[in-house]
Amino acid sequence: MNRPNLTHPAPRPSVAPAPAPALTPPRQLPRRPLDLRVRTRRIQIEELVVDDPGKVLDHAQEAALTAPDTAAALGLGPTTPLTLPAAAALLCALHEPGELAAMGLRLTRHTTHVTASDQQTEPVSLELSYAPEYEE
């Protein structure tokens, strides 16, 4: 009876690797805009500190006179005493963070939270945050 030689197997003919299965071609999307009813919500949070309370109160007093509807929405009226938090809130409602520095407020942190979804999928969230560096 012939036994196979297990220590020195017979050489196998070299076989080229099988070609990878073809990838599916990219889907052709219609050229017209698609109405997927994507909804996005963006929340921006600026954290500020008051560097100059007197400046903040002066600018807010002026802002309350030029934007009385916004001041009223914050609960400020002509006879309401202006507190520092209310003054800061009014200035933040009316001005961009870059403008607030000249008014006695300094940005310490900015966070943007974005949530997006369409009607068929769960919302996807992204949060970006940075703290500008200021030299003291």
WOSUL-V424625 format. One record per helix or strand of 2 or more residues. SS is the DSSP state (h for helix, s for strand). FROM is the first residue (numbers start at 1). TO is the last residue. Records with the same first field share a line. If there is no record, write none. Layout:
# WOSUL-V424625
SS->FROM-TO ; FROM-TO
This chain:
# WOSUL-V424625
s->39-50 ; 105-117 ; 124-130
h->53-66 ; 68-73 ; 84-94 ; 97-103
